């Protein structure tokens, strides 16, 4: 008769560590993307301004398509999504 699995000690689960190799890869990726964007004339402030315009455009589109309902969803999501993400992170770290 097989033995039941031995329970693991109750260790606190953590997010995986960020290794030096991963940091180096991220820095190199940032460098490549920065070089490409710079070559086509994009500045950091312009990029974030463009991103804000995109979000604003999506919001305006939602309001035009769904009327006030879209506005309520976006406003609610601005509150609910960060709380949900923080709770999910908290529960993950608590395990």
C-alpha positions as CSV (number, residue, x, y, z in Angstrom):
1,X,0.0,0.0,0.0
2,X,1.5,3.4,-1.0
3,X,2.4,5.8,1.7
4,X,0.6,9.2,1.7
5,X,2.7,12.1,0.7
6,X,4.6,13.7,3.5
7,X,3.4,17.3,4.1
8,X,5.9,20.0,3.4
9,X,6.9,22.3,6.2
10,X,4.8,25.4,6.2
11,X,7.2,27.7,4.4
12,X,6.3,31.2,3.3
13,X,6.0,31.3,-0.5
14,X,7.8,34.2,-2.1
15,X,8.0,35.7,-5.5
16,X,10.8,34.2,-7.5
17,X,14.1,36.0,-7.0
18,X,15.4,38.3,-9.7
19,X,18.8,37.0,-10.7
20,X,21.7,39.1,-12.0
21,X,21.4,37.5,-15.5
22,X,17.7,38.7,-15.7
23,X,18.7,42.2,-14.7
24,X,21.5,42.2,-17.4
25,X,19.0,41.0,-20.0
26,X,16.5,43.7,-19.0
27,X,19.1,46.4,-19.2
28,X,20.2,45.2,-22.7
29,X,16.6,45.1,-23.8
30,X,16.1,48.6,-22.6
31,X,19.2,49.7,-24.4
32,X,18.1,48.2,-27.7
33,X,14.5,49.6,-27.4
34,X,15.9,53.0,-26.4
35,X,18.3,53.0,-29.4
36,X,15.5,52.1,-31.8
37,X,13.1,54.7,-30.5
38,X,15.8,57.3,-30.5
39,X,16.7,56.4,-34.1
40,X,13.1,57.1,-35.1
41,X,13.0,60.4,-33.1
42,X,10.9,59.4,-30.1
43,X,11.7,61.0,-26.8
44,X,10.6,59.6,-23.4
45,X,8.3,62.5,-22.6
46,X,6.7,62.2,-26.1
47,X,6.2,58.5,-25.6
48,X,4.4,58.9,-22.3
49,X,2.3,61.8,-23.7
50,X,1.3,59.5,-26.6
51,X,0.4,56.7,-24.2
52,X,-1.7,59.1,-22.2
53,X,-3.5,60.2,-25.4
54,X,-4.2,56.5,-26.2
55,X,-5.7,55.9,-22.8
56,X,-7.8,59.1,-23.2
57,X,-8.9,58.0,-26.6
58,X,-10.0,54.6,-25.4
59,X,-11.9,56.2,-22.5
60,X,-13.6,58.6,-25.0
61,X,-14.4,55.7,-27.3
62,X,-15.9,53.7,-24.4
63,X,-18.1,56.6,-23.4
64,X,-19.2,57.2,-26.9
65,X,-20.1,53.5,-27.5
66,X,-21.6,52.7,-24.1
67,X,-22.6,56.1,-22.9
68,X,-22.4,56.6,-19.2
69,X,-22.1,52.8,-18.7
70,X,-18.6,52.8,-20.1
71,X,-17.7,55.8,-17.9
72,X,-18.9,53.9,-14.9
73,X,-16.9,50.8,-15.8
74,X,-13.7,52.8,-16.3
75,X,-14.1,54.7,-13.1
76,X,-14.9,51.5,-11.1
77,X,-12.0,49.7,-12.7
78,X,-9.6,52.5,-11.6
79,X,-10.6,51.6,-8.0
80,X,-11.2,47.8,-8.2
81,X,-8.3,46.7,-10.3
82,X,-5.5,48.1,-8.0
83,X,-7.3,46.6,-4.9
84,X,-7.7,43.3,-6.7
85,X,-4.0,43.2,-7.7
86,X,-2.9,44.2,-4.2
87,X,-5.0,41.5,-2.6
88,X,-3.7,38.9,-5.0
89,X,-0.1,39.9,-4.2
90,X,-0.9,39.8,-0.5
91,X,-2.4,36.4,-0.7
92,X,0.5,35.1,-2.8
93,X,3.0,36.4,-0.2
94,X,1.0,35.1,2.7
95,X,1.2,31.5,1.5
